[in-house]
C-alpha cells in the first residue's frame, strides 16, 4: 500500500521506504525543527568566512578548476547565479518525475543536515516545492557522477530560483516562476556557498538505486512464482528444492528462493501426479533445477546494494562541508564510485534472472523438451503460431539486458580542465539499471503468460494454490488457450500486473506455509 504518513526530514537518516513514499506517492514532507536550528548555526559559520579577506573555497572563490580565483563580495551573488545557470546543462529526454522527486528529496536531506552552510530558507523552499508537486525538468544526459550529479541537481536549483521549466502537480509544463507563484513559494536568491550546496551530491544515482531495489524486491518474488509455473507445467520436480539440500550450500538468497519454490509447489496436484519411481527423468534442466541458485544470487546482490544505499542515505555529501566544530573543509565524498559499482552489479544480476526466465519460457514452447505440451502452445499446430513470437520478444529483451550489464563505472572521461580527472559514471549506471528493471518485468510477464497457458493445457491436472491463483489473475487480462489473437495487448496487461506487484502479492497470499 502507498505510504501516506508524513516523512520527517532532518531528525534521522531517511529510510528507503521514505524515498519511495515521497518519490512515487507524494507523501508530505515535514522538516524537523531541530534541523533548522543546526542549519542556521552552520550558516553563521559561512557568514563569518564570507567576511574574511582570505579566500575560502566555495565561499569567496570560483569553482572546480577556478578554485584559486578570489571573488569580490559584490560579485558573489552573480557567482551563484552563474554557477547554477551554467551547470543546468542537461540534454535529452525528460527524466521521470519519480527520479527528480527522489533526487530533490535526497538533496534536501543533506541540506537539512547542518553541514552545508545554506540558510534555513533554502531547506524550506525545497520542501515546499516537493509538497506542492512542482517537478523541475531534468534531462537525461549531463552527469558524470562526479562531483556528484551536478547537471541534474543544477536543473532543480534553477527551478527553485524561478528559472527554467517545471511540471506542476497536474503534470503540465509551465515556467518555474509561474509554478512557484501559484504555490506561494518565493524564488530563492542564492548567497555565498549555497550554489555548491545545491549541486554537489550523489542524489540522482542514489534515488534511482533506492527505487530499483524497491522494484527488484517484488520482481524476484515474481521470478520465483514464474519459475514455479514453468516447473509445474513442464512436469518438473520440486524435490531438488528441499531445505536439507539447500543447507549443504548455505547461500542466503538461494535458501530464500528455494523456500518460495517449496511454498509455491508443495501442494500442487500436478507436481504430485508424477512423483515416485515411475517418473523416468533423472534431473530437470538447469533453467528449472537451478532457479534458486540464479534468483538467490540476485537476492544476495540486492542485499549488498541495499547496505550501500543505506550508508549513502546516512551520509552528508557536499563539498566543502561545515564540520561539527565549525571548520569548512574540502573533501571528495561527492564521488559516486560506491553507488555506481552496485548499480552495475545489480544490472548484471537483473540480466541473469531474465536470461534464465527466457530459457524456461523457451522450453515450454518446444515439444521436444516440454513433456507433452503442443508446439508453441498453439491451438491448431501449423495454422496457429501460439506464443512463438512472445518468446522472440523475451529473447530480444534479454539480449539488450546483456548489453546493459556492461558496467558504466569502469569508464571515466576527464573534465573541468583535468581537475575532475576520474569520474564515476554513476548516473549512467543508474539510467541503464532502470531500463534493465523494466526489461526484467517484461521477460517475467512473458514467462507467466506462457506458464498460465501451459497450466491450462495440462487439464484435467490441476495447478497448485499459488500458481493457480496467479493463472486466474492472468485470466482477468489475457485469454486462455485458443486460436491466435492479437497478443501484444495481453503481454502489456500481464506486464502491468507484474510491475504493479499484484503477481507477487497474490502468489504470497496463496503460498503453502
DOKOLTOR-578332 format. One record per residue (C-alpha): x, y, z; residue in one letter. Coordinates in steps of 0.2 Angstrom, whole numbers. Layout:
! residues N
atom px = X, py = Y, pz = Z, rest = a .
...
***
This chain:
! residues 513
atom px = 0, py = 0, pz = 0, rest = x .
atom px = 6, py = 18, pz = -3, rest = x .
atom px = 14, py = 26, pz = 11, rest = x .
atom px = 4, py = 42, pz = 16, rest = x .
atom px = 10, py = 47, pz = 33, rest = x .
atom px = 22, py = 62, pz = 33, rest = x .
atom px = 41, py = 60, pz = 30, rest = x .
atom px = 51, py = 69, pz = 43, rest = x .
atom px = 67, py = 76, pz = 36, rest = x .
atom px = 82, py = 81, pz = 47, rest = x .
atom px = 79, py = 71, pz = 63, rest = x .
atom px = 87, py = 55, pz = 57, rest = x .
atom px = 93, py = 47, pz = 40, rest = x .
atom px = 79, py = 44, pz = 28, rest = x .
atom px = 74, py = 26, pz = 25, rest = x .
atom px = 72, py = 18, pz = 8, rest = x .
atom px = 53, py = 17, pz = 10, rest = x .
atom px = 53, py = 36, pz = 14, rest = x .
atom px = 61, py = 39, pz = -3, rest = x .
atom px = 49, py = 28, pz = -12, rest = x .
atom px = 34, py = 37, pz = -2, rest = x .
atom px = 40, py = 54, pz = -7, rest = x .
atom px = 45, py = 50, pz = -25, rest = x .
atom px = 31, py = 39, pz = -30, rest = x .
atom px = 16, py = 43, pz = -18, rest = x .
atom px = 19, py = 61, pz = -15, rest = x .
atom px = 20, py = 59, pz = 4, rest = x .
atom px = 21, py = 75, pz = 13, rest = x .
atom px = 37, py = 82, pz = 20, rest = x .
atom px = 40, py = 89, pz = 37, rest = x .
atom px = 56, py = 97, pz = 42, rest = x .
atom px = 62, py = 94, pz = 59, rest = x .
atom px = 63, py = 110, pz = 70, rest = x .
atom px = 80, py = 105, pz = 77, rest = x .
atom px = 87, py = 103, pz = 60, rest = x .
atom px = 83, py = 121, pz = 55, rest = x .
atom px = 92, py = 126, pz = 71, rest = x .
atom px = 108, py = 117, pz = 65, rest = x .
atom px = 106, py = 124, pz = 48, rest = x .
atom px = 105, py = 141, pz = 55, rest = x .
atom px = 121, py = 138, pz = 65, rest = x .
atom px = 131, py = 132, pz = 51, rest = x .
atom px = 125, py = 147, pz = 41, rest = x .
atom px = 133, py = 158, pz = 54, rest = x .
atom px = 150, py = 149, pz = 50, rest = x .
atom px = 148, py = 153, pz = 32, rest = x .
atom px = 144, py = 171, pz = 35, rest = x .
atom px = 159, py = 173, pz = 46, rest = x .
atom px = 170, py = 166, pz = 32, rest = x .
atom px = 162, py = 177, pz = 19, rest = x .
atom px = 168, py = 192, pz = 28, rest = x .
atom px = 186, py = 185, pz = 29, rest = x .
atom px = 198, py = 194, pz = 17, rest = x .
atom px = 207, py = 177, pz = 15, rest = x .
atom px = 199, py = 165, pz = 1, rest = x .
atom px = 188, py = 151, pz = 6, rest = x .
atom px = 184, py = 138, pz = -7, rest = x .
atom px = 165, py = 139, pz = -12, rest = x .
atom px = 163, py = 154, pz = -1, rest = x .
atom px = 174, py = 168, pz = -9, rest = x .
atom px = 182, py = 158, pz = -24, rest = x .
atom px = 177, py = 151, pz = -40, rest = x .
atom px = 174, py = 133, pz = -43, rest = x .
atom px = 182, py = 117, pz = -50, rest = x .
atom px = 197, py = 122, pz = -60, rest = x .
atom px = 194, py = 140, pz = -55, rest = x .
atom px = 195, py = 137, pz = -36, rest = x .
atom px = 210, py = 148, pz = -34, rest = x .
atom px = 201, py = 164, pz = -41, rest = x .
atom px = 196, py = 176, pz = -27, rest = x .
atom px = 178, py = 183, pz = -30, rest = x .
atom px = 175, py = 200, pz = -23, rest = x .
atom px = 160, py = 202, pz = -11, rest = x .
atom px = 149, py = 212, pz = -23, rest = x .
atom px = 151, py = 199, pz = -37, rest = x .
atom px = 147, py = 183, pz = -26, rest = x .
atom px = 128, py = 183, pz = -29, rest = x .
atom px = 131, py = 184, pz = -48, rest = x .
atom px = 143, py = 169, pz = -45, rest = x .
atom px = 129, py = 159, pz = -38, rest = x .
atom px = 118, py = 163, pz = -52, rest = x .
atom px = 131, py = 159, pz = -65, rest = x .
atom px = 136, py = 143, pz = -56, rest = x .
atom px = 118, py = 136, pz = -57, rest = x .
atom px = 114, py = 143, pz = -74, rest = x .
atom px = 130, py = 136, pz = -82, rest = x .
atom px = 128, py = 119, pz = -74, rest = x .
atom px = 110, py = 117, pz = -79, rest = x .
atom px = 117, py = 110, pz = -95, rest = x .
atom px = 107, py = 93, pz = -97, rest = x .
atom px = 101, py = 87, pz = -113, rest = x .
atom px = 90, py = 74, pz = -120, rest = x .
atom px = 73, py = 67, pz = -114, rest = x .
atom px = 65, py = 72, pz = -98, rest = x .
atom px = 69, py = 62, pz = -83, rest = x .
atom px = 55, py = 53, pz = -75, rest = x .
atom px = 45, py = 63, pz = -61, rest = x .
atom px = 49, py = 50, pz = -48, rest = x .
atom px = 68, py = 51, pz = -51, rest = x .
atom px = 68, py = 70, pz = -50, rest = x .
atom px = 57, py = 70, pz = -34, rest = x .
atom px = 69, py = 57, pz = -26, rest = x .
atom px = 85, py = 67, pz = -30, rest = x .
atom px = 77, py = 83, pz = -24, rest = x .
atom px = 72, py = 74, pz = -8, rest = x .
atom px = 89, py = 67, pz = -5, rest = x .
atom px = 97, py = 84, pz = -8, rest = x .
atom px = 85, py = 91, pz = 4, rest = x .
atom px = 91, py = 78, pz = 17, rest = x .
atom px = 109, py = 84, pz = 15, rest = x .
atom px = 104, py = 102, pz = 16, rest = x .
atom px = 95, py = 99, pz = 32, rest = x .
atom px = 110, py = 91, pz = 40, rest = x .
atom px = 118, py = 107, pz = 46, rest = x .
atom px = 134, py = 103, pz = 37, rest = x .
atom px = 131, py = 113, pz = 20, rest = x .
atom px = 130, py = 131, pz = 26, rest = x .
atom px = 114, py = 135, pz = 17, rest = x .
atom px = 101, py = 146, pz = 25, rest = x .
atom px = 85, py = 139, pz = 33, rest = x .
atom px = 75, py = 147, pz = 18, rest = x .
atom px = 84, py = 135, pz = 6, rest = x .
atom px = 78, py = 120, pz = 16, rest = x .
atom px = 61, py = 126, pz = 17, rest = x .
atom px = 60, py = 130, pz = -1, rest = x .
atom px = 65, py = 113, pz = -7, rest = x .
atom px = 52, py = 105, pz = 5, rest = x .
atom px = 39, py = 117, pz = -1, rest = x .
atom px = 42, py = 113, pz = -19, rest = x .
atom px = 40, py = 94, pz = -16, rest = x .
atom px = 25, py = 96, pz = -6, rest = x .
atom px = 17, py = 107, pz = -20, rest = x .
atom px = 21, py = 94, pz = -33, rest = x .
atom px = 32, py = 105, pz = -43, rest = x .
atom px = 45, py = 94, pz = -53, rest = x .
atom px = 59, py = 103, pz = -61, rest = x .
atom px = 63, py = 97, pz = -79, rest = x .
atom px = 79, py = 87, pz = -78, rest = x .
atom px = 87, py = 80, pz = -94, rest = x .
atom px = 94, py = 63, pz = -97, rest = x .
atom px = 112, py = 67, pz = -101, rest = x .
atom px = 124, py = 79, pz = -92, rest = x .
atom px = 130, py = 70, pz = -76, rest = x .
atom px = 147, py = 61, pz = -75, rest = x .
atom px = 143, py = 56, pz = -57, rest = x .
atom px = 157, py = 67, pz = -50, rest = x .
atom px = 156, py = 80, pz = -42, rest = x .
atom px = 140, py = 70, pz = -40, rest = x .
atom px = 125, py = 73, pz = -51, rest = x .
atom px = 130, py = 91, pz = -55, rest = x .
atom px = 119, py = 95, pz = -70, rest = x .
atom px = 103, py = 86, pz = -64, rest = x .
atom px = 104, py = 95, pz = -47, rest = x .
atom px = 108, py = 111, pz = -56, rest = x .
atom px = 91, py = 110, pz = -65, rest = x .
atom px = 82, py = 108, pz = -48, rest = x .
atom px = 91, py = 123, pz = -41, rest = x .
atom px = 87, py = 133, pz = -56, rest = x .
atom px = 69, py = 130, pz = -54, rest = x .
atom px = 70, py = 135, pz = -35, rest = x .
atom px = 76, py = 152, pz = -42, rest = x .
atom px = 61, py = 154, pz = -53, rest = x .
atom px = 70, py = 150, pz = -69, rest = x .
atom px = 68, py = 136, pz = -82, rest = x .
atom px = 53, py = 125, pz = -84, rest = x .
atom px = 44, py = 113, pz = -72, rest = x .
atom px = 29, py = 101, pz = -72, rest = x .
atom px = 16, py = 106, pz = -60, rest = x .
atom px = 5, py = 95, pz = -49, rest = x .
atom px = -6, py = 92, pz = -64, rest = x .
atom px = 9, py = 87, pz = -75, rest = x .
atom px = 8, py = 102, pz = -86, rest = x .
atom px = 24, py = 110, pz = -92, rest = x .
atom px = 24, py = 128, pz = -85, rest = x .
atom px = 38, py = 141, pz = -82, rest = x .
atom px = 46, py = 138, pz = -64, rest = x .
atom px = 42, py = 156, pz = -59, rest = x .
atom px = 23, py = 154, pz = -63, rest = x .
atom px = 23, py = 137, pz = -53, rest = x .
atom px = 31, py = 144, pz = -38, rest = x .
atom px = 20, py = 159, pz = -38, rest = x .
atom px = 4, py = 148, pz = -39, rest = x .
atom px = 11, py = 138, pz = -24, rest = x .
atom px = 15, py = 154, pz = -14, rest = x .
atom px = 34, py = 150, pz = -14, rest = x .
atom px = 46, py = 164, pz = -15, rest = x .
atom px = 60, py = 161, pz = -28, rest = x .
atom px = 77, py = 159, pz = -20, rest = x .
atom px = 91, py = 172, pz = -21, rest = x .
atom px = 107, py = 162, pz = -18, rest = x .
atom px = 121, py = 169, pz = -7, rest = x .
atom px = 138, py = 163, pz = -3, rest = x .
atom px = 141, py = 144, pz = -4, rest = x .
atom px = 123, py = 139, pz = -7, rest = x .
atom px = 125, py = 136, pz = -26, rest = x .
atom px = 138, py = 122, pz = -22, rest = x .
atom px = 127, py = 115, pz = -8, rest = x .
atom px = 113, py = 113, pz = -21, rest = x .
atom px = 123, py = 103, pz = -34, rest = x .
atom px = 136, py = 93, pz = -25, rest = x .
atom px = 129, py = 76, pz = -22, rest = x .
atom px = 125, py = 58, pz = -27, rest = x .
atom px = 107, py = 61, pz = -25, rest = x .
atom px = 101, py = 56, pz = -43, rest = x .
atom px = 110, py = 40, pz = -44, rest = x .
atom px = 106, py = 36, pz = -26, rest = x .
atom px = 87, py = 39, pz = -29, rest = x .
atom px = 87, py = 28, pz = -44, rest = x .
atom px = 96, py = 14, pz = -34, rest = x .
atom px = 83, py = 15, pz = -20, rest = x .
atom px = 69, py = 14, pz = -32, rest = x .
atom px = 77, py = 0, pz = -42, rest = x .
atom px = 79, py = -10, pz = -26, rest = x .
atom px = 61, py = -7, pz = -21, rest = x .
atom px = 56, py = -14, pz = -38, rest = x .
atom px = 68, py = -28, pz = -38, rest = x .
atom px = 62, py = -35, pz = -21, rest = x .
atom px = 45, py = -38, pz = -29, rest = x .
atom px = 52, py = -44, pz = -46, rest = x .
atom px = 62, py = -58, pz = -38, rest = x .
atom px = 47, py = -65, pz = -29, rest = x .
atom px = 38, py = -64, pz = -46, rest = x .
atom px = 53, py = -73, pz = -54, rest = x .
atom px = 51, py = -87, pz = -41, rest = x .
atom px = 32, py = -89, pz = -45, rest = x .
atom px = 35, py = -88, pz = -64, rest = x .
atom px = 48, py = -102, pz = -61, rest = x .
atom px = 36, py = -112, pz = -51, rest = x .
atom px = 23, py = -111, pz = -65, rest = x .
atom px = 36, py = -117, pz = -78, rest = x .
atom px = 42, py = -131, pz = -67, rest = x .
atom px = 25, py = -136, pz = -63, rest = x .
atom px = 18, py = -135, pz = -81, rest = x .
atom px = 33, py = -144, pz = -88, rest = x .
atom px = 31, py = -158, pz = -76, rest = x .
atom px = 47, py = -154, pz = -66, rest = x .
atom px = 51, py = -159, pz = -49, rest = x .
atom px = 51, py = -149, pz = -33, rest = x .
atom px = 62, py = -162, pz = -24, rest = x .
atom px = 78, py = -153, pz = -28, rest = x .
atom px = 72, py = -138, pz = -18, rest = x .
atom px = 72, py = -147, pz = -1, rest = x .
atom px = 78, py = -137, pz = 14, rest = x .
atom px = 92, py = -150, pz = 18, rest = x .
atom px = 99, py = -149, pz = 1, rest = x .
atom px = 99, py = -130, pz = 2, rest = x .
atom px = 108, py = -131, pz = 19, rest = x .
atom px = 123, py = -140, pz = 10, rest = x .
atom px = 126, py = -124, pz = 2, rest = x .
atom px = 122, py = -110, pz = 14, rest = x .
atom px = 119, py = -96, pz = 2, rest = x .
atom px = 106, py = -84, pz = 10, rest = x .
atom px = 97, py = -79, pz = -6, rest = x .
atom px = 97, py = -96, pz = -13, rest = x .
atom px = 88, py = -103, pz = 3, rest = x .
atom px = 75, py = -89, pz = 1, rest = x .
atom px = 71, py = -93, pz = -17, rest = x .
atom px = 71, py = -112, pz = -13, rest = x .
atom px = 59, py = -109, pz = 1, rest = x .
atom px = 47, py = -99, pz = -10, rest = x .
atom px = 48, py = -113, pz = -23, rest = x .
atom px = 43, py = -126, pz = -10, rest = x .
atom px = 29, py = -115, pz = -4, rest = x .
atom px = 23, py = -112, pz = -22, rest = x .
atom px = 24, py = -130, pz = -27, rest = x .
atom px = 22, py = -140, pz = -11, rest = x .
atom px = 3, py = -143, pz = -13, rest = x .
atom px = 2, py = -144, pz = -32, rest = x .
atom px = -8, py = -159, pz = -38, rest = x .
atom px = 1, py = -158, pz = -55, rest = x .
atom px = 18, py = -160, pz = -46, rest = x .
atom px = 12, py = -174, pz = -36, rest = x .
atom px = 5, py = -183, pz = -51, rest = x .
atom px = 22, py = -189, pz = -57, rest = x .
atom px = 31, py = -191, pz = -41, rest = x .
atom px = 38, py = -208, pz = -37, rest = x .
atom px = 48, py = -222, pz = -45, rest = x .
atom px = 38, py = -221, pz = -61, rest = x .
atom px = 45, py = -204, pz = -66, rest = x .
atom px = 59, py = -209, pz = -78, rest = x .
atom px = 68, py = -192, pz = -78, rest = x .
atom px = 83, py = -191, pz = -68, rest = x .
atom px = 86, py = -172, pz = -67, rest = x .
atom px = 77, py = -157, pz = -74, rest = x .
atom px = 86, py = -145, pz = -85, rest = x .
atom px = 97, py = -131, pz = -76, rest = x .
atom px = 85, py = -117, pz = -80, rest = x .
atom px = 72, py = -127, pz = -69, rest = x .
atom px = 83, py = -135, pz = -57, rest = x .
atom px = 94, py = -121, pz = -53, rest = x .
atom px = 81, py = -107, pz = -52, rest = x .
atom px = 85, py = -104, pz = -33, rest = x .
atom px = 104, py = -103, pz = -37, rest = x .
atom px = 101, py = -89, pz = -50, rest = x .
atom px = 87, py = -80, pz = -41, rest = x .
atom px = 97, py = -81, pz = -25, rest = x .
atom px = 112, py = -74, pz = -32, rest = x .
atom px = 102, py = -59, pz = -37, rest = x .
atom px = 95, py = -58, pz = -20, rest = x .
atom px = 112, py = -58, pz = -12, rest = x .
atom px = 117, py = -44, pz = -24, rest = x .
atom px = 102, py = -34, pz = -19, rest = x .
atom px = 106, py = -36, pz = -1, rest = x .
atom px = 124, py = -29, pz = -3, rest = x .
atom px = 117, py = -15, pz = -14, rest = x .
atom px = 104, py = -11, pz = 0, rest = x .
atom px = 118, py = -10, pz = 13, rest = x .
atom px = 127, py = 3, pz = 2, rest = x .
atom px = 111, py = 13, pz = -1, rest = x .
atom px = 108, py = 14, pz = 17, rest = x .
atom px = 125, py = 20, pz = 21, rest = x .
atom px = 123, py = 33, pz = 7, rest = x .
atom px = 106, py = 38, pz = 15, rest = x .
atom px = 115, py = 41, pz = 31, rest = x .
atom px = 129, py = 52, pz = 23, rest = x .
atom px = 131, py = 71, pz = 21, rest = x .
atom px = 138, py = 73, pz = 3, rest = x .
atom px = 144, py = 91, pz = -1, rest = x .
atom px = 160, py = 100, pz = -5, rest = x .
atom px = 165, py = 109, pz = 5, rest = x .
atom px = 157, py = 104, pz = 21, rest = x .
atom px = 154, py = 113, pz = 38, rest = x .
atom px = 161, py = 102, pz = 51, rest = x .
atom px = 153, py = 100, pz = 68, rest = x .
atom px = 167, py = 110, pz = 76, rest = x .
atom px = 164, py = 125, pz = 64, rest = x .
atom px = 178, py = 122, pz = 51, rest = x .
atom px = 174, py = 122, pz = 32, rest = x .
atom px = 184, py = 108, pz = 23, rest = x .
atom px = 185, py = 102, pz = 6, rest = x .
atom px = 183, py = 83, pz = 3, rest = x .
atom px = 179, py = 70, pz = -10, rest = x .
atom px = 163, py = 62, pz = -3, rest = x .
atom px = 154, py = 68, pz = -19, rest = x .
atom px = 162, py = 54, pz = -29, rest = x .
atom px = 149, py = 42, pz = -35, rest = x .
atom px = 160, py = 26, pz = -35, rest = x .
atom px = 152, py = 16, pz = -21, rest = x .
atom px = 135, py = 19, pz = -28, rest = x .
atom px = 140, py = 17, pz = -46, rest = x .
atom px = 148, py = 0, pz = -43, rest = x .
atom px = 132, py = -8, pz = -35, rest = x .
atom px = 121, py = -1, pz = -49, rest = x .
atom px = 132, py = -10, pz = -61, rest = x .
atom px = 132, py = -26, pz = -50, rest = x .
atom px = 113, py = -26, pz = -50, rest = x .
atom px = 112, py = -24, pz = -69, rest = x .
atom px = 122, py = -40, pz = -70, rest = x .
atom px = 110, py = -49, pz = -59, rest = x .
atom px = 95, py = -42, pz = -67, rest = x .
atom px = 101, py = -49, pz = -84, rest = x .
atom px = 105, py = -66, pz = -77, rest = x .
atom px = 87, py = -68, pz = -69, rest = x .
atom px = 79, py = -63, pz = -85, rest = x .
atom px = 90, py = -74, pz = -95, rest = x .
atom px = 86, py = -90, pz = -85, rest = x .
atom px = 67, py = -85, pz = -86, rest = x .
atom px = 68, py = -84, pz = -105, rest = x .
atom px = 76, py = -101, pz = -106, rest = x .
atom px = 62, py = -108, pz = -95, rest = x .
atom px = 49, py = -100, pz = -107, rest = x .
atom px = 58, py = -107, pz = -122, rest = x .
atom px = 57, py = -125, pz = -115, rest = x .
atom px = 38, py = -123, pz = -113, rest = x .
atom px = 36, py = -120, pz = -132, rest = x .
atom px = 47, py = -134, pz = -138, rest = x .
atom px = 38, py = -151, pz = -139, rest = x .
atom px = 55, py = -160, pz = -138, rest = x .
atom px = 58, py = -153, pz = -121, rest = x .
atom px = 41, py = -148, pz = -114, rest = x .
atom px = 35, py = -166, pz = -109, rest = x .
atom px = 19, py = -167, pz = -119, rest = x .
atom px = 14, py = -149, pz = -122, rest = x .
atom px = 9, py = -144, pz = -140, rest = x .
atom px = 22, py = -134, pz = -151, rest = x .
atom px = 22, py = -116, pz = -146, rest = x .
atom px = 7, py = -120, pz = -135, rest = x .
atom px = -3, py = -117, pz = -152, rest = x .
atom px = -21, py = -121, pz = -154, rest = x .
atom px = -20, py = -128, pz = -172, rest = x .
atom px = -2, py = -133, pz = -175, rest = x .
atom px = 3, py = -127, pz = -192, rest = x .
atom px = -11, py = -114, pz = -193, rest = x .
atom px = -8, py = -105, pz = -177, rest = x .
atom px = 9, py = -99, pz = -170, rest = x .
atom px = 4, py = -99, pz = -152, rest = x .
atom px = 17, py = -90, pz = -141, rest = x .
atom px = 31, py = -92, pz = -153, rest = x .
atom px = 34, py = -73, pz = -156, rest = x .
atom px = 31, py = -69, pz = -137, rest = x .
atom px = 47, py = -79, pz = -134, rest = x .
atom px = 56, py = -69, pz = -148, rest = x .
atom px = 51, py = -53, pz = -138, rest = x .
atom px = 59, py = -60, pz = -122, rest = x .
atom px = 74, py = -65, pz = -131, rest = x .
atom px = 76, py = -48, pz = -139, rest = x .
atom px = 75, py = -40, pz = -121, rest = x .
atom px = 87, py = -52, pz = -114, rest = x .
atom px = 100, py = -48, pz = -127, rest = x .
atom px = 98, py = -30, pz = -123, rest = x .
atom px = 99, py = -33, pz = -104, rest = x .
atom px = 116, py = -42, pz = -108, rest = x .
atom px = 122, py = -26, pz = -116, rest = x .
atom px = 115, py = -15, pz = -101, rest = x .
atom px = 125, py = -27, pz = -90, rest = x .
atom px = 141, py = -20, pz = -96, rest = x .
atom px = 147, py = -9, pz = -82, rest = x .
atom px = 147, py = 10, pz = -84, rest = x .
atom px = 158, py = 13, pz = -68, rest = x .
atom px = 174, py = 7, pz = -76, rest = x .
atom px = 173, py = 21, pz = -88, rest = x .
atom px = 180, py = 38, pz = -85, rest = x .
atom px = 182, py = 54, pz = -96, rest = x .
atom px = 191, py = 68, pz = -88, rest = x .
atom px = 183, py = 85, pz = -87, rest = x .
atom px = 185, py = 103, pz = -79, rest = x .
atom px = 202, py = 105, pz = -87, rest = x .
atom px = 208, py = 89, pz = -79, rest = x .
atom px = 203, py = 95, pz = -61, rest = x .
atom px = 190, py = 81, pz = -62, rest = x .
atom px = 201, py = 68, pz = -70, rest = x .
atom px = 192, py = 52, pz = -63, rest = x .
atom px = 173, py = 51, pz = -63, rest = x .
atom px = 161, py = 38, pz = -58, rest = x .
atom px = 148, py = 37, pz = -72, rest = x .
atom px = 136, py = 33, pz = -58, rest = x .
atom px = 121, py = 42, pz = -66, rest = x .
atom px = 123, py = 32, pz = -82, rest = x .
atom px = 124, py = 16, pz = -72, rest = x .
atom px = 108, py = 21, pz = -64, rest = x .
atom px = 99, py = 26, pz = -80, rest = x .
atom px = 103, py = 9, pz = -88, rest = x .
atom px = 98, py = -1, pz = -72, rest = x .
atom px = 81, py = 7, pz = -74, rest = x .
atom px = 79, py = 1, pz = -91, rest = x .
atom px = 85, py = -16, pz = -86, rest = x .
atom px = 72, py = -17, pz = -72, rest = x .
atom px = 59, py = -13, pz = -84, rest = x .
atom px = 65, py = -27, pz = -96, rest = x .
atom px = 66, py = -40, pz = -82, rest = x .
atom px = 47, py = -36, pz = -78, rest = x .
atom px = 43, py = -39, pz = -96, rest = x .
atom px = 53, py = -55, pz = -98, rest = x .
atom px = 44, py = -62, pz = -82, rest = x .
atom px = 27, py = -57, pz = -88, rest = x .
atom px = 30, py = -67, pz = -104, rest = x .
atom px = 35, py = -82, pz = -94, rest = x .
atom px = 20, py = -80, pz = -83, rest = x .
atom px = 9, py = -78, pz = -99, rest = x .
atom px = 17, py = -94, pz = -105, rest = x .
atom px = 16, py = -103, pz = -89, rest = x .
atom px = -3, py = -99, pz = -87, rest = x .
atom px = -7, py = -106, pz = -104, rest = x .
atom px = 4, py = -122, pz = -101, rest = x .
atom px = -5, py = -125, pz = -85, rest = x .
atom px = -22, py = -124, pz = -94, rest = x .
atom px = -16, py = -136, pz = -107, rest = x .
atom px = -12, py = -149, pz = -93, rest = x .
atom px = -30, py = -151, pz = -89, rest = x .
atom px = -38, py = -161, pz = -80, rest = x .
atom px = -22, py = -160, pz = -70, rest = x .
atom px = -24, py = -145, pz = -58, rest = x .
atom px = -12, py = -132, pz = -53, rest = x .
atom px = -6, py = -128, pz = -35, rest = x .
atom px = -15, py = -115, pz = -25, rest = x .
atom px = -2, py = -101, pz = -28, rest = x .
atom px = 2, py = -105, pz = -46, rest = x .
atom px = -17, py = -107, pz = -49, rest = x .
atom px = -21, py = -90, pz = -41, rest = x .
atom px = -8, py = -82, pz = -52, rest = x .
atom px = -15, py = -91, pz = -68, rest = x .
atom px = -33, py = -85, pz = -63, rest = x .
atom px = -26, py = -67, pz = -61, rest = x .
atom px = -19, py = -68, pz = -78, rest = x .
atom px = -35, py = -74, pz = -85, rest = x .
atom px = -43, py = -57, pz = -80, rest = x .
atom px = -32, py = -48, pz = -93, rest = x .
atom px = -27, py = -62, pz = -105, rest = x .
atom px = -37, py = -76, pz = -113, rest = x .
atom px = -33, py = -94, pz = -111, rest = x .
atom px = -28, py = -107, pz = -125, rest = x .
atom px = -37, py = -105, pz = -142, rest = x .
atom px = -34, py = -99, pz = -159, rest = x .
atom px = -21, py = -85, pz = -162, rest = x .
atom px = -26, py = -67, pz = -157, rest = x .
atom px = -18, py = -50, pz = -156, rest = x .
atom px = -5, py = -54, pz = -142, rest = x .
atom px = 3, py = -38, pz = -138, rest = x .
atom px = -11, py = -31, pz = -128, rest = x .
atom px = -11, py = -46, pz = -117, rest = x .
atom px = 8, py = -45, pz = -115, rest = x .
atom px = 6, py = -27, pz = -109, rest = x .
atom px = -8, py = -31, pz = -97, rest = x .
atom px = 2, py = -45, pz = -89, rest = x .
atom px = 17, py = -34, pz = -88, rest = x .
atom px = 6, py = -21, pz = -79, rest = x .
atom px = 1, py = -35, pz = -66, rest = x .
atom px = 20, py = -39, pz = -64, rest = x .
atom px = 26, py = -21, pz = -62, rest = x .
atom px = 12, py = -16, pz = -50, rest = x .
atom px = 17, py = -30, pz = -38, rest = x .
atom px = 0, py = -39, pz = -40, rest = x .
atom px = 8, py = -55, pz = -46, rest = x .
atom px = 20, py = -56, pz = -31, rest = x .
atom px = 6, py = -52, pz = -19, rest = x .
atom px = -6, py = -65, pz = -25, rest = x .
atom px = 7, py = -78, pz = -25, rest = x .
atom px = 12, py = -74, pz = -7, rest = x .
atom px = -6, py = -74, pz = -2, rest = x .
atom px = -9, py = -92, pz = -8, rest = x .
atom px = 8, py = -99, pz = -4, rest = x .
atom px = 8, py = -116, pz = 6, rest = x .
atom px = 15, py = -111, pz = 23, rest = x .
***
